[in-house]
Amino acid sequence: MKLQEIANLTQGVYLSRIETTKNDPNHVEINLLTLKEFNETLGLSYRMSIEKSSTVFLDHGKVPSTAITDTESLVLHTLTQKVARLPHKYAGLLLTTNFVKIQLPDSVDIDYFEWYFNEHPFIQKQILLGLQGSVISTISLAHLKEINLQLPDIQRQRLLGKVSKLSKHKEQLLKEKIHLQAQLTHQQLVNLSNIKSIN
């Protein structure tokens, strides 16, 4: 089956078409989903030194609800070709054109699908075949819709999804442990360097 046969796929908005100013009486202030939040969700580093403002003013009547993030959908970044299930703290953000919202039916386990799309060779091979652009490769919405899926039954999906979720949590905890150990070592070195030598 193809992805478009089981999922609703919505490209993010073109800001230039709906952006307005703070002075517009019909404006609404909304925060954008940025690559920083997306990468953080996947446990990836974010290396931009200068962060753009993620708040925009839009015409109230032109904000599509289908382009707003939630915790029951996946979000795909078209440049990294990865999907992420966003946590509650990133719900209610607006998706721009470099993101696609993927809404799956109850017959698909969202945690399993996140792993399947990001990691399985069957999907990765299809993504590579459909990438566009010579310098910066992106995946188009049209190609995304045509991706073929081979999904196990829902019980197996739930089991594999749970394993994937636990594995990600373990990896996150290990990263935190390494970070805390580095901080401790740093502070111990600072403390030792501040001890005055006894004459």
N, C-alpha and C positions, 0 to 999 in steps of 0.2 A: 504494500500500500504506500501511497505518497503522503508526505506530511500534510499537504493541503486537504487531504481527504478526512483527516481526523482533527486538525487544529485550526483555530482562527489565528491568522497572521496579520498584524497591523504594523505598518511602518510608522516611525515617529514623524512628528510634524516639521514642516519648513517654517522656522521662526519668522522669517522675513514676511510671510504671508499673513501672520496673525499678531505680530508684535506691535505694541502701541507704546505710549508714554505714560508716565505717572500722572500727567495732567489730564489724560482722557478720563471723563467721568464714568465710563463703562469699563475701566481697566480692572484687572485682577492680577495680584502679585503671586507668582508661582516659582518654585525652585525646580531646576533641571536635574535630571540624572546625569552625572558626569562619569568619565572613565575612572576617576579616583574612587568613587563609591562602588562602581562595577568591579574593579580590580580587587578592592578590599573584600568584597563578598566572595570572590574566588580564591582569596588568600594570596594574591599576586602583589608585587611591589608596584608603586606608582612613582615615577621619577621626574615628573614635571616640577621645575623649581618655581615657576610663576603660575599661579592658579587664576583662571578667569572667573569673573563673577558668575555664579550659578543661579542668580535671581533675575527674572525677566517680568515685564509687564505686558499682559496680553488682553486683547478684546474679550470681555467676559463671555460673549455669545459664541466665540469661535474656538473655545478650548474643548477638544474632543475627549470624552471620557475614556475612549478606547486607547488613548495615548498616555494614560496615567498609570503609574506603576502600582502593583499590589503584591500580596504575598502568595497568591494562588496561581500566578502565571510565571512563565520564564521570560527573560529578556535576553535577546541576542545582540551582541555588538558586531556590526558588519565588518569591521576592520580586523578584529581578533578572531572572528568566527567562533566565539565561545558563547555559551548560554549560562545564565545564572538565575537562581531563585533568590530574590532579594529578601532581606530580613524586614521586620516590621518598621525599623527606623528609616528605611528607604521607601516606604509606601507613600503614595500621593505625590510623587515627583513626575515631571513631564518628560516624555521621551522625544528626542529630536531625531532627525533623519538617519543618523548613524546607529540607531537602535531599532529592533523589531520586537514587538510583544507577541509571545506565543501562548495562546490559551488552549489548554489540553482538556479532553473529556475525562470523566471519572474512570474510564476504562484504561487510562494510562497513569502510572505512578510518576509524579513530578520529580521525585528525587532520583528514581531510576533513569528517567529520560534525560535529566541533566548530565548524569554520568555517561549515558549511552551516546548522546550527541557530542560531548566534549572529548571522549576517550576511545570509543569503539572504532577499530580500523575500517569497518564497513561504511561508517558515516564519514570518517576523515578522508577516505579515498574519494568519495563523491564531492566533498567540499573542495578538495584540491582541484578536481576537474572543472569546477564551475567558477573558480576565482577570476575576477576581472581586474584589469589595471596592471601596468608594467612596473611602476615604482611602488605604489601602495595598493596591495591586493584587497579587494572587498568582495563580499558575497551579495548578490542581488536578491531582492525579494522573489523574483520570478524563479531563480534557481533554487532558492530555499524551499519554495512550494513543491518543487519537483523531486526533492530528496526522497529516496525510497527507504522504507523502514521495515525491519524484521523484528517485531516485538514478541517476547514470550507472553504467556498468560499473566493475568494481573497478580495472582498470588506470587509467582516467581519474580515479577517486577518489584513488588513490595518488599520481598526478602532482599533482593539485590540492592534496591534503593536504600534500605535500612543499613546494609553493610557499607555502602558508599558514604552515607551520611555520617556514620560512626567513624569511618576511616578519615574523612575530612576533619571531623572534630578532634580526633587524636593528633592529626598533623598540625592543627592550629595550636593545640596545647603544647606540643613539642617545640613549636616556634616560640611560644611565649616563655617556656622554660629556658630555652637558649638565650633569649633576650634578657630575662631576669638574671641568669647566671653571669652574663656579660656585664650587666650593671653592677652586680655585687663585686665582681673581680675589679672593675674600674674603681669603685669606691674604696675597696681594700687597698689598692695601689696608691690612691690619693691619700688615704689615712697614713700609710707607711711612709710616704714621701714627706709628710708634714711633721713626722717625729724628729725632733732636734737631736742631733748626735751629742752624746755625753762626753765631755772632755776629761 
